Amino acid sequence: MERITPLVLLISLLIMFASVVNQTRAICVDGLGTCENCDQRCKSKHGPSSQGDCSDYSIGVPLCRCHYQCELPSLTPLNTCNGVAGLCSQRCPEKCCDINCAHKYTGGNGFCNTLGDSNVCQCQYPC
């Protein structure tokens, strides 16, 4: 039987602890509107470790998205509400729908859902 050195055991325990602790943190995205002073506005709203970028062109003009560390919601179940953020299309596929829902509803995410003849961008968000 192999003998595990104390240092290897300690490192293994630290890695397991770090992965459990890391599960309580997430990267959140906050839509801040137009791109003027995007990174500066992002940092003033969510702290110095946040980062603003203007890579969202979902409506044709660049929009500011602020990426910041946030706490994952507690494990207590929340009610899930549904909403709509327009239609899905070739110009606005699944990823675009998800971004639109995140901008429209706090904590929201979206997916394309065919209802009859329409491909609707359906949103789900905590309420």
N, C-alpha and C positions, 0 to 999 in steps of 0.2 A: 504494500500500500504506500502511495506517495505521501510525503509529509509536506504540508503547505506551510511555508514560512510565515511568521507573524506579519511581515511587511506586505506580502501578497494578500493575506487575509484582510488586513487593514484597508488596503487600496480597494479591494472588492467591496467591502462594506461602505466605503465612502462613495463609490460609484453608484451602488444601489440607493444610498441615502439621497445623493444628488438627483437621481432620476425620479425619486418620489417627490422631493421638494420641487423639482422643475415642473411637475405636472400641475402645480397650483398656479403657475404663471402662464400667460398667453400673450401673443402679440395682437393687439386690437387695432382697428383702423377707424379713424374719425374723418368724415368728409367735411372739409372746411371751405367749400365754395371755390371762388376764383383763385388763381395761382399767385396773385400778388403777395409778395413776402411770405410765401408758403411755409418755408422751413422755420422762419422766425416766429410766425403765428403758432405753428405746431409746438415749438419748444416753450413758448410762453403759456400755452394751454395745458400741455402734458409733461413738461419738465425737460431738462437738458439732454436726457438720453433718447428722447423722441426724435423722429426724423420725418420731415415732410417731403413729398415728391409730387410732381405734376404729370404722372404717367397715365392718368385716367382721362381718356378721350371719348368716354361712352356717349356723350351728348354732342360731340363734334368740336368742342373747345376744351382745353386742358383744365382739369379740376384738381385742387389740392387735396391730397390724401395724407393724413398724419398717422404714422405707425408708432405705437407706444406699447410698453409693457403694462399689462393689466392683470388683475386677479381673475381667475376662472370663477364663474358663479358657484355658489354653494351647491351641494349635492341634493338639496331639498328641491322637490319637483316644482316647476313653475307652470303656470298656464301658458299654453302656446296659442297665439292668435295668428290669423291668416290675413293677408292683404294682397294687393295686386300692384305691380309697378310697370304697367304697360304691356306690350306684346314682345315676344321673342321673334327674331328674324335672323337672316344671314348677317345683317349688320349688328344685331344685338343677340348673340347666342347665349348659352348657359352661363358663361363667366360674366358677361355683361349684365345679365339678369341678377346674378348673385350680388354684384357690385351695386346695382341700382337699389336692391332691397336693403343692403347694408347702409346706404346713404339715406334711404327713406325712413327706415325703422331702426331704432336703437337695438343692437344685438340681433338684427335681422339677417336672414340668408334667403337665397332664392333659387328657384329651379324653373325650367320651362315645362309647362303642363298643357297638353292638348285637350281643349274642351270644345267639342263639336268641330267646327271648321277653324277655330282660332288657336294659336299657340301662345298662351298667356304666361307672363312672367309672374309666377305665384311666390309670395313671400311668407315666411314664417318668422315670428319674433316673440320674445317673452313678454307677457303682459300680466 
